Amino acid sequence: MTSGAAATGRPPWSAATVRFGPRLLGILELEELPQGLFGSARASALAAVDRRHNHDALIVADLSNDATYAEVMLETFGARVIGLQISRAGDGMTAERRRVGAASMLIYTIGRSQLLELFHTELQSGLVRMVDDANSRRAYEQLMNLETEIRESGIVHKCLPGQHDDLGISCAMLAWAARHPHLSSWIGSSLARRRPHRRQQFSWRSFT
């Protein structure tokens, strides 16, 4: 989220955000990518969005359904990628550094219901502002249309047959990242990797 911008890599869309103040989160741009993109094609489409933000975004990628996506994202965006595994359980606070190709990536695990409840709480508290356009309304509708089922293990949010929640989940991922206690270290690591190396300057006086 360097310079206030962030992007998510959950198919089939991406979003750019800016934060206002210490607590208020603004989602200013939502862009739906074409359906049916996988692997490098999906990463390339997301890279086009990233270019509009001067390659200055922290990328939060949903790695829940495609393990190979991590390697493609790391090759495309480098240290700016933070992986998120959405599953049945997990608090999203602890990272596991996993080997991805010739490098490694921080990957967090969070329960789907916890992720959605976190975003719902932020919305109810008035701490999230979203641009009013067709994509934001679609994201809102997706969240409203989720079916809630109470089980012994907790609340489960399910999509109705033929529907999906990609836009809504991606907004929840952004809210999770923006509030995460590791955000500063993610940004610091990203900037350090992008900072150009200076060549050591020597003078003849060093050898006399």
C-alpha positions as CSV (number, residue, x, y, z in Angstrom):
1,M,0.0,0.0,0.0
2,T,2.9,2.3,-0.7
3,S,1.8,5.9,-1.4
4,G,-1.7,4.9,-0.3
5,A,-2.4,2.5,-3.1
6,A,-3.2,-1.2,-2.9
7,A,-4.4,-3.9,-5.3
8,T,-5.7,-7.4,-4.8
9,G,-5.2,-10.3,-7.1
10,R,-8.3,-12.4,-6.5
11,P,-9.9,-13.5,-9.8
12,P,-11.7,-12.1,-11.6
13,W,-11.0,-8.6,-10.4
14,S,-8.7,-6.1,-8.8
15,A,-9.2,-3.0,-6.7
16,A,-7.2,0.1,-5.9
17,T,-7.6,1.8,-2.6
18,V,-6.5,4.9,-0.7
19,R,-6.6,5.2,3.1
20,F,-7.7,8.5,4.7
21,G,-6.5,9.0,8.3
22,P,-5.5,6.4,10.8
23,R,-8.8,4.4,10.6
24,L,-10.8,5.4,7.6
25,L,-10.4,3.2,4.6
26,G,-11.4,4.4,1.1
27,I,-12.0,2.0,-1.8
28,L,-11.7,4.3,-4.8
29,E,-11.4,1.9,-7.7
30,L,-12.8,-1.5,-8.4
31,E,-12.0,-3.2,-11.7
32,E,-13.4,-6.5,-12.9
33,L,-10.9,-8.5,-15.0
34,P,-12.1,-10.7,-17.8
35,Q,-13.5,-14.1,-16.8
36,G,-11.5,-17.3,-17.5
37,L,-8.0,-15.8,-16.9
38,F,-5.5,-18.1,-15.1
39,G,-1.9,-18.1,-14.2
40,S,0.3,-15.7,-16.2
41,A,-2.7,-14.3,-18.1
42,R,-4.4,-13.3,-14.9
43,A,-1.1,-11.8,-13.5
44,S,-0.6,-9.8,-16.7
45,A,-4.1,-8.3,-16.5
46,L,-3.5,-7.3,-12.9
47,A,-0.1,-5.8,-13.9
48,A,-1.9,-3.5,-16.3
49,V,-3.9,-2.1,-13.4
50,D,-0.6,-1.9,-11.3
51,R,1.0,0.2,-14.1
52,R,-1.7,2.8,-13.7
53,H,-0.6,3.2,-10.1
54,N,3.1,3.6,-11.0
55,H,4.0,0.1,-9.9
56,D,3.5,1.4,-6.4
57,A,1.0,-1.1,-4.9
58,L,1.0,-3.8,-2.4
59,I,-0.5,-6.9,-4.0
60,V,-2.7,-9.1,-1.8
61,A,-3.3,-12.3,-3.7
62,D,-5.9,-15.0,-2.9
63,L,-4.0,-18.3,-3.2
64,S,-6.9,-20.5,-2.0
65,N,-7.8,-22.2,-5.3
66,D,-4.6,-22.2,-7.4
67,A,-1.3,-23.1,-5.7
68,T,0.6,-22.3,-8.9
69,Y,-0.7,-18.7,-8.9
70,A,1.8,-17.8,-6.1
71,E,4.9,-18.5,-8.3
72,V,3.4,-16.4,-11.2
73,M,2.5,-13.5,-8.9
74,L,6.0,-13.5,-7.3
75,E,7.7,-13.5,-10.7
76,T,5.5,-10.6,-11.8
77,F,5.4,-8.4,-8.7
78,G,8.3,-9.6,-6.5
79,A,8.4,-8.7,-2.8
80,R,5.2,-6.6,-3.1
81,V,3.0,-9.8,-3.0
82,I,1.4,-11.0,0.2
83,G,-0.4,-14.3,0.0
84,L,-3.7,-15.0,1.6
85,Q,-5.2,-18.5,2.0
86,I,-8.9,-18.3,2.7
87,S,-10.1,-21.5,4.4
88,R,-12.5,-22.7,7.1
89,A,-10.3,-21.5,10.0
90,G,-7.5,-19.1,10.8
91,D,-7.1,-15.7,12.3
92,G,-5.0,-14.2,9.5
93,M,-2.4,-12.9,12.0
94,T,0.4,-15.4,11.6
95,A,2.4,-15.7,8.5
96,E,4.1,-18.8,7.1
97,R,7.1,-18.2,4.7
98,R,6.7,-20.7,2.0
99,R,9.1,-21.7,-0.7
100,V,7.8,-20.4,-4.1
101,G,10.0,-21.4,-7.0
102,A,13.5,-20.0,-6.4
103,A,12.2,-17.5,-3.8
104,S,9.7,-17.4,-0.9
105,M,6.5,-15.6,0.0
106,L,4.6,-14.7,3.2
107,I,1.3,-16.5,3.2
108,Y,-1.4,-15.9,5.9
109,T,-4.4,-18.1,6.5
110,I,-7.8,-16.8,7.6
111,G,-11.2,-18.3,8.0
112,R,-13.7,-17.2,5.3
113,S,-16.4,-16.3,7.9
114,Q,-13.9,-14.3,10.0
115,L,-12.7,-12.4,6.9
116,L,-16.3,-11.5,6.0
117,E,-17.3,-10.6,9.6
118,L,-14.2,-8.3,9.9
119,F,-15.3,-6.4,6.8
120,H,-18.9,-6.3,7.9
121,T,-17.8,-4.8,11.3
122,E,-15.8,-2.2,9.5
123,L,-18.7,-1.2,7.3
124,Q,-21.1,-1.1,10.2
125,S,-18.7,1.2,12.1
126,G,-18.5,3.6,9.2
127,L,-14.8,3.0,8.7
128,V,-15.0,2.1,5.1
129,R,-16.0,4.4,2.2
130,M,-16.5,3.0,-1.3
131,V,-16.8,4.8,-4.6
132,D,-20.4,4.7,-5.9
133,D,-20.3,2.9,-9.3
134,A,-21.5,-0.2,-10.9
135,N,-18.7,-2.4,-9.6
136,S,-19.0,-1.3,-6.0
137,R,-22.8,-1.9,-6.1
138,R,-22.1,-5.3,-7.5
139,A,-19.7,-6.1,-4.7
140,Y,-22.3,-4.9,-2.2
141,E,-25.0,-7.1,-3.8
142,Q,-22.8,-10.1,-3.7
143,L,-22.3,-9.7,0.1
144,M,-26.0,-9.1,0.7
145,N,-26.9,-12.2,-1.3
146,L,-24.7,-14.6,0.7
147,E,-26.6,-17.2,2.6
148,T,-25.8,-17.4,6.3
149,E,-25.9,-20.8,8.0
150,I,-25.3,-21.3,11.7
151,R,-23.5,-24.5,12.5
152,E,-21.9,-25.9,15.6
153,S,-18.5,-24.8,14.3
154,G,-19.8,-21.2,13.8
155,I,-21.4,-19.1,11.1
156,V,-20.9,-20.1,7.5
157,H,-21.5,-17.7,4.6
158,K,-22.3,-19.4,1.3
159,C,-23.0,-18.3,-2.2
160,L,-26.3,-19.3,-3.7
161,P,-26.2,-21.7,-6.8
162,G,-24.9,-19.9,-9.9
163,Q,-23.6,-16.9,-8.0
164,H,-20.1,-15.8,-6.8
165,D,-18.7,-13.4,-4.3
166,D,-15.3,-12.4,-5.9
167,L,-15.9,-8.6,-5.6
168,G,-17.1,-8.7,-2.1
169,I,-14.4,-11.0,-0.9
170,S,-11.7,-8.9,-2.5
171,C,-13.0,-5.8,-0.6
172,A,-12.8,-7.8,2.6
173,M,-9.2,-8.8,1.7
174,L,-8.3,-5.1,1.3
175,A,-9.9,-4.2,4.7
176,W,-8.0,-7.1,6.3
177,A,-4.7,-5.9,4.8
178,A,-5.3,-2.2,5.7
179,R,-5.9,-3.1,9.3
180,H,-3.2,-5.7,9.7
181,P,-0.5,-5.1,12.3
182,H,2.2,-6.3,9.8
183,L,1.3,-3.6,7.2
184,S,4.2,-1.4,8.0
185,S,6.7,-4.3,7.7
186,W,5.1,-5.4,4.4
187,I,5.6,-1.9,3.0
188,G,9.1,-1.6,4.4
189,S,10.2,-4.9,2.9
190,S,8.6,-3.9,-0.5
191,L,10.4,-0.5,-0.5
192,A,13.8,-2.1,0.5
193,R,13.6,-4.5,-2.4
194,R,12.8,-1.8,-4.9
195,R,15.4,0.7,-3.6
196,P,18.3,0.9,-6.1
197,H,21.7,-0.2,-4.9
198,R,24.4,2.4,-4.8
199,R,27.8,1.6,-6.1
200,Q,30.7,2.0,-3.7
201,Q,32.8,5.0,-4.6
202,F,36.5,4.7,-4.1
203,S,39.2,7.3,-4.5
204,W,42.9,6.9,-4.9
205,R,43.4,8.3,-1.4
206,S,42.0,5.0,-0.1
207,F,45.1,3.2,-1.4
208,T,47.8,5.7,-0.2
